[in-house]
Amino acid sequence: MIWEFEYHDSKGLDALCQIRNTLYSNPYDQYLSENIILNAGIKGFVYEDKTMPQAGLMLYHSDVIIEHQKVVFFGYFDALNFDAGKLIVHYVIDYCKANFPNTILVGPVNGSTWGNYRLPLNAFESLFPGDIVGIDYYPELFKDLGFEVFCKYSTHIQSVLIPDSSMPANGCTIEYLNKSEIMSRMKEIYDLSLEAFKTAPLFQAINFIHFEAKYNQNLKYLDTKFMPFVMDENSKIVAYLLAYPAYDKEALVIKTLARKSGRQFAGLGKLLANELVNKAIDSGYTKIYHALMNQSNVSKVLSRNISGTPCKTYAVFKHQL
């Protein structure tokens, strides 16, 4: 039986969490119903047999346009088996054709790209906190239903760490802020982040209140010695890097690397990446993951240039309705 639920309905959200938490034992990979993104939600769907929920997902509005067509996101997809997953996704395709004709169904995207998104194509287990997990039959399931890859991503691993003594130019400096200082400059970080990521596929702006809440929630668990900032001559933030330890405590994970646009800021990404290499060596780490990079953007080129090699690939899929 397939049942629909309003996006804020606790029974439906609990069912999505039950499916997810049955599949994945690592707490980092599990869901809590209160953390499921509800903003822009349309409706949820669950396939249930006689004993328990077997598959489910959520639909979301978006303001993304692809090839002059509106986009509806699907997210929080999981299925305990191939057939259950195929059944629920096929049902949702039909629902979207009836309710959102001439649009494109895109996902997995949990609400927006400020939440978790992408689907692993290999290495389905989590490599580090914040990595994307999946089941090996998910890619085949979507391809069987007529989905195409819209965008590919990859995580690279840098296993040779060489100290670097490069220094900032044009009056810039590398600085480390404590958590109180970071919180007091959140508007600068917000503005820079929106500018840096506005050309990314599926980008949607996030309001400052939601950005601040999300950042502060993560900041509680981060070590600021792995969060260098580049300041210009006026002490304004022009680039930043956010990294944290992986599970094995032998590797760091670069999750975010952003800089202001403009030729005068070229090279700051490499500068920050090399700064993290120095910090990693000093702290006893031997590897660095460059996480979840768009395969067509500058971060992938940067990672390759500093010896990062691909270790996991991901995709976002699309379906013409």
GUMI-684827 format. One record per residue (C-alpha): x, y, z. Coordinates in steps of 0.25 Angstrom, whole numbers. Each point is the difference from the previous one (the first is absolute). Layout:
N
     px     py     pz
      X      Y      Z
...
//
This chain:
321
     px     py     pz
      0      0      0
      5     14     -3
     -5     11      8
      2     15     -1
      3     10     11
      0     15      2
     15      4      1
     -1      4     15
     -8    -13      4
      8     -7     11
     -5    -14     -3
      6      2    -14
     13      6      4
      2    -11     11
     -2    -11    -12
     11      7     -8
      9     -1     12
     -4    -14      3
      4     -4    -14
     13      7      0
      4     -4     14
     -3    -15     -4
     10      1    -11
     11      8      6
      6     -3     14
     10     12      1
     -7     11      8
      6     10    -10
     -8     -6    -11
    -13     -1      7
    -12     10      0
     -7      6     12
    -14      4     -4
      2     14      6
     12      2     -9
     -7     -3    -13
     -1     13     -9
    -14      5     -1
      2     13     -7
     -6      0    -14
     -6    -14      3
    -11     -5     -9
     -4    -14      4
      6    -13      5
     -2    -14     -5
      2    -13      7
     -2    -15     -5
     -3     -9     11
     -2    -15      1
     -8     -8     10
     11      2     11
      8     13     -2
      3     11    -10
      9     -4    -12
      3     12     -8
     -3     15      1
      4     14     -5
     -4     15      1
     -3     10    -11
      4     14      0
     -3     13     -7
     13      7     -6
      3     13     -8
     10     -7     -9
     -2      0    -15
      6    -10     -9
     -1      2    -15
    -11     10      2
     -8    -10      9
     -4      1     14
      6    -11     10
     -6     -8     11
     10     -6      9
     -2    -14      7
      8     -3     12
      1     -9     13
     -1    -12    -10
      3    -14      6
     -5    -14     -3
      2    -13      7
      1     -8    -13
      0      3    -15
    -15     -3     -3
     -5      9     11
      9     11     -4
     -4     -1    -15
    -15     -1      4
      0     13      9
      9      8    -11
    -10     -4    -11
    -12      4      8
      7     14      3
      3      1    -15
    -15     -2     -3
     -4     10     11
     10     11     -6
     -5     -2    -14
    -15      2      5
      4     12      9
     12      6     -6
      0     -2    -15
     11      4     -9
     10      1     12
     12     -7      3
      1     -9     12
     14      1      6
      7     -7     12
      4     -5     10
     -1     14      6
     -4      1     14
     -7     13     -1
     11      8     -6
     15     -1     -3
      2      6     14
     -5    -13      5
      6    -14     -4
     -1     -4    -14
      6     -9    -11
      0    -15     -1
     12     -9      1
      4     -7    -13
     10     -9      7
      6     -1     14
    -14      0      6
      5      1     15
      3     13      6
     15      4     -1
     -1     11     11
    -10      8      8
     -9      8    -10
      2    -10    -12
    -11     -5     -8
     -4    -15      2
     -9     -9     -9
     -3    -14     -4
      6     -7    -12
    -13     -2     -7
     -4     15      0
      7      5    -12
     -6    -12     -9
    -14      3      6
      0     14     -5
      6     -3    -13
    -11    -11     -2
    -10     10      2
      5     10    -11
      8      9      9
     13      6     -6
     12      5      7
     -1     15      1
     13      3      7
     12     -8      6
      8      3     12
     12     -7      6
      8     -1     13
     15      0     -2
     11     -5     10
     13      7      2
     10    -10      6
     13      7     -2
      1     12      8
     12     10     -3
      2     12      9
     -2     13     -7
      5     14      3
     -8      9     -9
     -4     13      5
    -13      8     -4
      2     12     -9
     -7     13     -2
      0      4     15
     -8    -13      3
      3     -8     13
     -4    -14      5
     -7      1     13
     -7     -9     10
    -12      4      8
     -6     -5     12
    -14     -5      0
     -6     13      6
      8      8    -11
     -6     -9    -10
    -14      2      5
      2     15      0
      4      0    -14
    -11     -9     -5
     -6     10    -10
     14      1     -7
      1    -15     -1
    -15     -1     -5
      2     11    -11
     13     -7     -5
     -6    -14      0
    -12      5     -9
     10      7     -9
      9    -12     -1
    -11    -10     -3
    -10      7     -8
      5     -6    -13
     -1    -14      6
    -10    -10     -7
    -14      0      8
      5     12      8
    -11      7      8
      2     12      9
     -2     -3     15
     -5     11      9
     10      5     11
     -8     -5     12
      0    -14     -5
     15      1     -5
      4      5     14
     -8    -11      7
      6    -11     -8
     15      5      1
     -1      2     15
     -6    -14      2
     13     -6     -8
      9     10      7
     -2     -6     14
      7    -13     -5
     11      7     -8
     15      3      3
      3     14     -4
     15     -4     -2
     -5     -7    -13
     -8     13     -5
     10     10     -6
     -6     13     -5
      7     10    -10
     -2     15      4
      3     11    -10
      7     13      4
    -13      5      6
     -1    -12      9
    -12     -5     -8
     -2    -15     -3
      3     -3    -15
      2    -15      1
     -2    -12     10
      2    -15      2
     -8     -9      9
      6    -13      4
     -1    -11     11
      5    -14      3
     -5    -12     -7
     -4    -13      8
     13     -6      0
      7     12      6
     11     -2    -10
     -7     10    -11
     -6     13      0
    -12      4     -9
     -1     13     -8
    -15      2      0
      0     15     -5
     10      8     -7
     -5     14     -5
      5     13     -5
     -5     13     -5
     -1      1    -15
     10      8     -8
     14     -1     -6
      7      6     12
     -5    -11      9
      5    -11     -9
      9    -10      7
     -6      2     13
     -6    -14     -1
     13     -7     -2
      6      9     11
    -10     -5     10
      1    -15     -4
     15      1      2
     -2      7     13
     -9    -12      5
     11    -10     -5
     10      7     10
    -10     -1     11
     -3    -14     -3
     15     -4      0
      2      8     13
    -12     -7      6
      4    -14     -4
    -10     -2    -11
      5     -8    -13
    -11      2    -10
    -10     10     -4
    -14     -2     -7
     -5     10     -9
    -15     -2      1
    -12      0     -9
      6      8    -11
     -7      4    -13
      8     -8    -11
     -1     13     -9
      5     10     10
     13      6      4
      0     -7     14
      2    -13     -8
     12      6     -8
      5      5     13
      0    -13      6
      6     -7    -11
     11     10      0
      4     -3     14
      0    -15     -2
    -14     -3      3
     -5    -13     -7
    -15     -4     -1
     -5    -10     10
    -15      1     -1
    -10      6    -10
    -14      5      1
    -11      5     -9
    -13      8      0
    -11     -6     -9
    -11      7     -8
    -12     -5     -7
     -8      7    -10
    -15      0      4
//
